[in-house]
């Protein structure tokens, strides 16, 4: 029996037997290729067509000419880049500082901070933005009301403000805070694994804490920080929720909201122009992603981890530890407590009022009773749960099989397959959704009848998360010794049987971590479900936004509070799996 690395490429095996034995692998791979490539090709085709995708009116370059002649295209692109750049600086600075505090100092409650720093991931971006609009809207924002009252005492009077969330500064504030948990996860391992002898040498040379940090620690970790910064910049370029909730009312467009406005909101909608915006947006992010992957590859040259077992010495910061803990708690207050508290308050009122003692008389649970008595809400809850399970399973199972092909076999084209699986990481969610619209409103895919159903939303989310799934499975499979699979082949097991009975159980913690990660992100997903939403496939986050857009702040807050209560425990579970897979200690 041939070893696993040649199980799919044996020259002596008849072609039909080869196909039949690996039919599951082939079908799953073809499914992913079709789901990813067909919509993207259709999006490109639609960019050259006029009219509706279902009934095109001919071919022309008119869409490109129109796009490149509109000032709003360049304005939105410039705003996107500027917002992403400033937000990335804020994000990386905060994440790097907290990673240093938690991993390298004796800050009080470090283990608790490690858990709490992931909780902001449980707050969907749309709820984070909506919560801060209730806190910082110019007229009724709670913080602005308190500030105006305080300033009145010193003779300074404002009719509104003084802070305004509906501004570029407001968008930068939201973007800077949102990405901290992800960047923290990317840099905290570098702090943990850094060779301590470098810092010890600095201390022997009489360098103080500040000099050691800026002259040794920061330069050594700079490659990892720069890689995390590039990832954060790409993620910020893909931001949609805050620009929709905060930027659009202020007339501030980024590329994502420009595409959404063009293809969904303006009258009449212009699918061809939206496709051109989407193609340009995608090409920019692909270029950035190529740079990111090169940076990741070259950053390994600067590794300082040795083969010796060690753990860097914890630095005593004395009474500054309580100040550091206070700064962390302020961050947690801004990212979780404040938006959750204001949404909870709004959910307890039939019509929104700023928090005050007078408003306490109107507090009740009427909104929750009304919500649970609404049959449509029960349908939306079912859609959300079904979408979460379908997406997580249909992402991780194919990702496992495709990664096995990429890592374990010598099939020609496996590198191309791996690249295609990673391609969606460079495609914004709003562009994926637009590509799905183009593909499934046009022949022949429109005859499948899945447009407007839950299946098209699931397919969009699968495309969005498959890159993460394959990266995780690639790494996990590389950790499994090939001899274990070869022993199964000797016993007569087929490749599929070997994968399911030997490989998958061995890497199940990583598989489960990926499943939970995809499930959590599916539950809080917004841009793809919003673009593909219909009465039949509404999910929770979309219903929250629709309630808000229709002016029903109380209902939106009620639904948002319920969603956050469900997501926070799942995020804690996700942290448990992350710790287990990475081998870190709680």
MODASUL-V431554 format. One record per helix or strand of 3 or more residues. SS is the DSSP state (alpha for helix, beta for strand). FROM is the first residue (numbers start at 1). LEN is the number of residues. Records with the same first field share a line. If there is no record, write none. Layout:
BEGIN
SS = FROM-LEN, FROM-LEN
END
This chain:
BEGIN
alpha = 4-3, 15-7, 23-24, 62-8, 71-34, 110-13, 125-12, 142-11, 168-11, 180-14, 197-8, 209-29, 241-10, 255-11, 271-32, 320-28, 358-5, 366-7, 375-34, 414-13, 429-12, 445-4, 454-25, 482-9, 495-12, 508-17, 527-5, 540-10, 553-30
beta = 49-4, 55-5
END
